Amino acid sequence: MTGTTRRTFLSLAGAALAGAGAAGCSMIEGDDKSTGSGPAKIDRPLNKTRTLVTYFSVPETDDPNNMTEDEENSTHVVGGKVLGNTQHVAQIIEKRTGAEVFRIETAEGLPLDHGTLEDLALEQQEANERPKLKASIPNLEEYDTVFVGYPIWWYDLPMPVYTFLEQHDFTGKNIILFSTHGGNRLGETVGVITDKLPESTVISNAFTISRDDMENAEAEVSDWLDSLG
Ligand SMILES: Cc1cc2nc3c(=O)[nH]c(=O)nc-3n(C[C@H](O)[C@H](O)[C@H](O)COP(=O)(O)O)c2cc1C
């Protein structure tokens, strides 16, 4: 769907803006690249590292026909198949790097109705919950470089991504972040993850793309991967 007919998250969630300001989230449109404190590039070319792509993504329907606006906002259709926006970016990275993929999923299914999902996500954030995950990565020690992708939820990481980061040992690994969003880009998530993983090298050159810009994802992700080395 085109950007002109989509609502931005900010207009949808206007009432939450005051809270977001208090949390220190950035609303400024600017360079997509983050300004985290780690190196901009990984220490070896991507094709020379053992790489895993992990992501969390919640497409709000699996039916490509007659989508509501909320469903269109949360999805990207490729060859008739409905993908979440973050899932689409993960698949582009997979295709470009030949990496393995691990999808972060909650043990309990999530509601697909947009309003219900928003309410649940906010409740989990306010309670600082760690929703239980369906599975852990069984062989994390086999990878040097781990991509972690997520949608911005309420100006932050979805709480299942906190569970994921805390229940794995990323010591000594390169961590490369990517997000999709409805207006808030990466928010403060690069700093949050850098602080959470002091024994990892969190690459500062994180990627983000708006849900309104998904038709350009292939080209933008390719440029970004090239810039990582
Ligand atoms: C519960 C929920 C909260 C959201 N909060 C934000 C937000 O605070 N800022 C923002 O820019 N986008 C927000 N969005 C929009 C998503 O980040 C955006 O649609 C994203 O591309 C969804 O990715 P996915 O399809 O991979 O799940 C929110 C979406 C949901 C469902």
The ligand as an SDF file (V2000), in Angstrom:
LIG
                    3D

 31 33  0  0  0  0  0  0  0  0999 V2000
    1.7250   -3.2660   19.4000 C   0  0  0  0  0  0  0  0  0  0  0  0
    2.3340   -2.3200   18.3970 C   0  0  0  0  0  0  0  0  0  0  0  0
    2.9770   -1.1740   18.8400 C   0  0  0  0  0  0  0  0  0  0  0  0
    3.6100   -0.3340   17.9110 C   0  0  0  0  0  0  0  0  0  0  0  0
    4.2900    0.7580   18.3760 N   0  0  0  0  0  0  0  0  0  0  0  0
    4.9950    1.5250   17.5060 C   0  0  0  0  0  0  0  0  0  0  0  0
    5.7830    2.6280   17.9660 C   0  0  0  0  0  0  0  0  0  0  0  0
    5.8430    2.9390   19.1520 O   0  0  0  0  0  0  0  0  0  0  0  0
    6.4740    3.3480   17.0590 N   0  0  0  0  0  0  0  0  0  0  0  0
    6.4560    3.0330   15.7390 C   0  0  0  0  0  0  0  0  0  0  0  0
    7.1370    3.6970   14.9730 O   0  0  0  0  0  0  0  0  0  0  0  0
    5.7120    2.0070   15.2680 N   0  0  0  0  0  0  0  0  0  0  0  0
    4.9910    1.2430   16.1140 C   0  0  0  0  0  0  0  0  0  0  0  0
    4.2540    0.1850   15.6410 N   0  0  0  0  0  0  0  0  0  0  0  0
    4.2730   -0.1410   14.1990 C   0  0  0  0  0  0  0  0  0  0  0  0
    5.2490   -1.2720   13.8870 C   0  0  0  0  0  0  0  0  0  0  0  0
    6.5520   -0.9840   14.3790 O   0  0  0  0  0  0  0  0  0  0  0  0
    5.3400   -1.5040   12.3770 C   0  0  0  0  0  0  0  0  0  0  0  0
    4.0760   -1.6900   11.8280 O   0  0  0  0  0  0  0  0  0  0  0  0
    6.2380   -2.6910   12.0590 C   0  0  0  0  0  0  0  0  0  0  0  0
    6.6410   -2.6200   10.7090 O   0  0  0  0  0  0  0  0  0  0  0  0
    5.5550   -4.0230   12.2860 C   0  0  0  0  0  0  0  0  0  0  0  0
    6.4690   -5.0410   11.9730 O   0  0  0  0  0  0  0  0  0  0  0  0
    6.0480   -6.5650   11.7870 P   0  0  0  0  0  0  0  0  0  0  0  0
    5.0660   -6.6110   10.6350 O   0  0  0  0  0  0  0  0  0  0  0  0
    7.3080   -7.2540   11.4560 O   0  0  0  0  0  0  0  0  0  0  0  0
    5.4510   -7.0400   13.0650 O   0  0  0  0  0  0  0  0  0  0  0  0
    3.5730   -0.6370   16.5260 C   0  0  0  0  0  0  0  0  0  0  0  0
    2.8690   -1.7870   16.0940 C   0  0  0  0  0  0  0  0  0  0  0  0
    2.2660   -2.6120   17.0140 C   0  0  0  0  0  0  0  0  0  0  0  0
    1.5310   -3.8400   16.5360 C   0  0  0  0  0  0  0  0  0  0  0  0
  1  2  1  0
  2  3  1  0
  2 30  2  0
  3  4  2  0
  4  5  1  0
  4 28  1  0
  5  6  2  0
  6  7  1  0
  6 13  1  0
  7  8  2  0
  7  9  1  0
  9 10  1  0
 10 11  2  0
 10 12  1  0
 12 13  2  0
 13 14  1  0
 14 15  1  0
 14 28  1  0
 15 16  1  0
 16 17  1  0
 16 18  1  0
 18 19  1  0
 18 20  1  0
 20 21  1  0
 20 22  1  0
 22 23  1  0
 23 24  1  0
 24 25  2  0
 24 26  1  0
 24 27  1  0
 28 29  2  0
 29 30  1  0
 30 31  1  0
M  END
$$$$
